[in-house]
């Protein structure tokens, strides 16, 4: 690379850096704290334009600065309009979805939002929740964050339909690590055999435990977990009235 070309690349990189920085600042702190779909699309487009302008030294800098400024203006206008009009705000940003209500999963909402059980378990653990039964409301925000409201005075000892059981015998082997608690045993009707093996339990044991909860078939269960205290959470596929 010649010195002149290197110098041009250096100057373009520094200039585009400050242009992108100014654009993102003018678009508002909302870009940092919360990324809606619109914010994400515009941010990706600005980043892509910046890369193209930096790499192609024969292209005029204005070919990058102008579209970035236009995208910034578009975002500001849309943000202002949606601030005044809730219908447009819902159109661009979407609306929150209630995933859990009174300790019960809403499978239809999860399915329509393509939100799986692994995502739910991860975000519940991040909120310090050991069981779905402890949750009064879990709301999936438009940013993808899960907002959790615990049941008042809940210790997580109840399970769906007020069926609870506190096992007296130790459930987990002493060497079992608890980073995955609560442990999923059934997800969408499928037994998680690896988790059973780590607990040194069998399907026969699981079936007997579920029968005490009024469940006779694994396929009836949408979601089943157990924590280190032996507290069960069972959500069946039976239609709720």
C-alpha positions as CSV (number, residue, x, y, z in Angstrom):
1,X,0.0,0.0,0.0
2,X,1.4,3.4,-1.0
3,X,1.9,6.1,1.6
4,X,-0.7,8.4,-0.1
5,X,-3.3,5.6,-0.2
6,X,-2.5,4.7,3.4
7,X,-2.9,8.3,4.5
8,X,-6.2,8.6,2.6
9,X,-7.5,5.4,4.3
10,X,-6.4,6.7,7.7
11,X,-8.2,10.0,7.2
12,X,-11.4,8.4,5.9
13,X,-11.5,6.0,8.8
14,X,-11.1,8.8,11.4
15,X,-13.6,11.0,9.6
16,X,-16.3,8.3,9.2
17,X,-15.8,7.3,12.9
18,X,-16.7,10.8,14.0
19,X,-19.6,11.0,11.5
20,X,-21.1,7.8,12.8
21,X,-20.5,8.9,16.4
22,X,-22.3,12.2,15.8
23,X,-25.2,10.5,13.9
24,X,-25.7,7.9,16.7
25,X,-25.7,10.7,19.3
26,X,-28.2,12.8,17.4
27,X,-30.5,9.8,17.0
28,X,-30.8,9.7,20.8
29,X,-29.8,7.6,23.8
30,X,-32.6,5.3,22.9
31,X,-30.3,3.6,20.5
32,X,-28.0,2.5,23.3
33,X,-30.5,1.5,25.9
34,X,-33.1,-0.1,23.7
35,X,-32.9,-1.4,20.2
36,X,-36.2,-1.8,18.4
37,X,-36.5,-3.4,15.0
38,X,-36.4,0.0,13.3
39,X,-33.4,1.1,15.4
40,X,-31.6,-2.2,14.6
41,X,-32.2,-1.9,10.8
42,X,-31.0,1.7,10.7
43,X,-27.9,1.0,12.8
44,X,-26.9,-1.9,10.5
45,X,-27.4,0.2,7.4
46,X,-25.3,3.0,8.8
47,X,-22.5,0.6,9.8
48,X,-22.6,-1.0,6.3
49,X,-22.4,2.3,4.6
50,X,-19.5,3.4,6.7
51,X,-17.6,0.2,5.8
52,X,-18.2,0.7,2.1
53,X,-17.0,4.3,2.2
54,X,-13.8,3.4,4.1
55,X,-12.9,0.4,1.9
56,X,-13.6,2.2,-1.4
57,X,-11.1,5.0,-1.4
58,X,-12.1,6.0,-4.9
59,X,-15.7,6.8,-3.7
60,X,-16.5,10.3,-2.6
61,X,-17.0,10.7,1.1
62,X,-20.3,12.4,0.4
63,X,-21.6,9.1,-1.0
64,X,-21.4,7.9,2.6
65,X,-22.1,11.0,4.7
66,X,-25.3,11.9,2.7
67,X,-27.1,8.5,3.1
68,X,-26.1,8.3,6.8
69,X,-27.5,11.8,7.4
70,X,-30.7,10.8,5.5
71,X,-31.1,7.7,7.7
72,X,-30.6,9.8,10.8
73,X,-33.2,12.2,9.7
74,X,-35.6,9.3,8.8
75,X,-35.2,7.8,12.3
76,X,-35.7,11.2,14.0
77,X,-38.9,11.9,12.0
78,X,-40.3,8.4,12.7
79,X,-39.5,8.7,16.4
80,X,-41.2,12.0,16.6
81,X,-44.3,10.8,14.7
82,X,-44.6,7.6,16.8
83,X,-44.3,9.7,19.9
84,X,-47.5,11.5,19.0
85,X,-49.3,8.5,17.5
86,X,-49.6,5.2,19.5
87,X,-50.9,3.2,16.5
88,X,-47.8,4.0,14.5
89,X,-45.7,3.4,17.5
90,X,-47.1,-0.1,17.8
91,X,-46.7,-0.6,14.1
92,X,-43.0,0.2,14.2
93,X,-42.0,-1.0,17.7
94,X,-44.6,-3.7,18.3
95,X,-46.1,-4.3,21.7
96,X,-45.1,-6.3,24.8
97,X,-46.3,-9.9,25.1
98,X,-47.3,-11.6,28.3
99,X,-45.5,-14.9,28.4
100,X,-46.4,-16.0,32.0
101,X,-49.5,-15.0,33.9
102,X,-50.1,-16.2,37.4
103,X,-47.5,-18.9,37.1
104,X,-49.0,-20.3,33.8
105,X,-47.2,-20.2,30.5
106,X,-49.1,-18.8,27.5
107,X,-47.9,-21.2,24.7
108,X,-49.9,-19.4,22.0
109,X,-48.0,-16.2,22.7
110,X,-44.7,-18.0,22.8
111,X,-45.4,-19.7,19.5
112,X,-46.5,-16.6,17.7
113,X,-43.4,-14.7,18.9
114,X,-41.1,-17.7,18.2
115,X,-40.0,-17.5,21.8
116,X,-38.7,-20.9,23.0
117,X,-38.4,-22.5,26.5
118,X,-34.6,-22.2,26.5
119,X,-34.9,-18.5,26.1
120,X,-37.5,-18.3,28.9
121,X,-35.3,-20.4,31.3
122,X,-32.3,-18.2,30.5
123,X,-34.0,-15.0,31.2
124,X,-35.8,-16.2,34.3
125,X,-32.4,-17.3,35.7
126,X,-31.1,-13.8,34.9
127,X,-33.9,-12.4,37.0
128,X,-33.2,-14.7,39.9
129,X,-36.2,-16.8,39.4
130,X,-36.0,-20.5,40.3
131,X,-39.4,-21.6,39.0
132,X,-42.1,-20.4,36.7
133,X,-44.6,-20.9,39.5
134,X,-43.0,-17.9,41.4
135,X,-43.9,-15.5,38.6
136,X,-47.1,-13.4,38.6
137,X,-46.3,-11.8,35.2
138,X,-43.5,-12.2,32.8
139,X,-43.7,-9.7,30.0
140,X,-41.5,-9.9,26.8
141,X,-40.7,-6.3,25.9
142,X,-40.3,-5.1,22.4
143,X,-36.6,-4.9,23.0
144,X,-36.5,-8.6,23.7
145,X,-35.9,-8.1,27.4
146,X,-38.1,-10.2,29.8
147,X,-39.6,-8.1,32.6
148,X,-40.6,-10.3,35.6
149,X,-43.0,-9.5,38.4
150,X,-42.8,-12.1,41.2
151,X,-45.9,-13.3,43.1
152,X,-46.3,-11.3,46.3
153,X,-44.9,-13.3,49.2
154,X,-44.2,-16.2,46.9
155,X,-41.5,-18.7,47.9
156,X,-42.0,-20.7,44.8
157,X,-43.5,-23.6,46.6
158,X,-46.7,-23.9,44.5
159,X,-47.0,-25.3,41.0
160,X,-49.7,-24.9,38.4
161,X,-53.3,-25.7,39.5
162,X,-52.2,-25.4,43.2
163,X,-50.5,-28.8,42.9
164,X,-47.4,-28.8,45.0
165,X,-45.0,-31.4,46.4
166,X,-41.9,-30.9,48.5
167,X,-39.8,-34.1,48.2
168,X,-38.1,-35.3,51.3
169,X,-35.5,-37.5,49.6
170,X,-32.5,-35.8,48.0
171,X,-33.2,-35.3,44.3
172,X,-29.7,-34.4,43.0
173,X,-26.5,-36.3,43.5
174,X,-24.0,-34.4,45.7
175,X,-21.7,-33.8,42.7
176,X,-24.5,-32.3,40.6
177,X,-23.8,-28.7,39.8
178,X,-26.7,-26.3,40.1
179,X,-26.0,-23.9,37.3
180,X,-28.9,-25.2,35.3
181,X,-31.5,-24.9,38.1
182,X,-34.4,-25.2,37.8
183,X,-33.7,-28.3,35.8
184,X,-36.0,-28.9,32.7
185,X,-37.1,-32.5,32.6
186,X,-39.7,-32.2,29.9
187,X,-39.9,-29.6,27.2
188,X,-42.8,-29.5,24.7
189,X,-43.6,-33.2,25.5
190,X,-40.1,-34.4,25.1
191,X,-38.2,-35.9,28.0
192,X,-34.7,-34.3,28.6
193,X,-32.9,-37.6,29.1
194,X,-29.5,-35.9,29.6
195,X,-30.8,-34.0,32.6
196,X,-32.3,-37.2,34.0
197,X,-28.9,-38.9,33.6
198,X,-27.1,-36.1,35.5
199,X,-29.6,-36.5,38.3
200,X,-29.1,-40.3,38.2
201,X,-32.8,-40.8,37.7
202,X,-34.8,-42.7,35.1
203,X,-37.9,-42.2,33.0
204,X,-39.7,-44.7,35.3
205,X,-38.9,-42.4,38.3
206,X,-40.1,-39.3,36.3
207,X,-43.4,-41.1,35.3
208,X,-44.1,-42.0,38.9
209,X,-43.5,-38.4,40.1
210,X,-45.7,-37.0,37.3
211,X,-48.5,-39.5,38.2
212,X,-48.6,-37.9,41.6
213,X,-49.2,-34.6,39.9
214,X,-52.1,-36.1,38.0
215,X,-50.2,-36.6,34.7
216,X,-50.1,-40.0,33.0
217,X,-48.3,-39.3,29.8
218,X,-45.1,-37.4,29.0
219,X,-46.7,-36.0,25.9
220,X,-49.4,-34.3,28.0
221,X,-46.7,-32.0,29.5
222,X,-45.6,-28.8,27.8
223,X,-43.0,-27.9,30.4
224,X,-41.8,-29.6,33.5
225,X,-39.0,-28.5,35.9
226,X,-37.6,-29.4,39.3
227,X,-35.4,-27.3,41.6
228,X,-32.8,-28.3,44.2
229,X,-35.5,-28.3,46.9
230,X,-37.6,-30.8,45.0
231,X,-40.2,-28.3,44.0
232,X,-42.0,-29.2,40.8
233,X,-43.4,-27.0,38.1
234,X,-45.7,-28.8,35.6
235,X,-47.5,-27.1,32.7
236,X,-49.7,-29.5,30.8
237,X,-51.0,-29.2,27.2
238,X,-54.6,-29.7,28.4
239,X,-56.8,-26.9,27.2
240,X,-57.6,-24.4,29.9
241,X,-61.1,-23.1,30.4
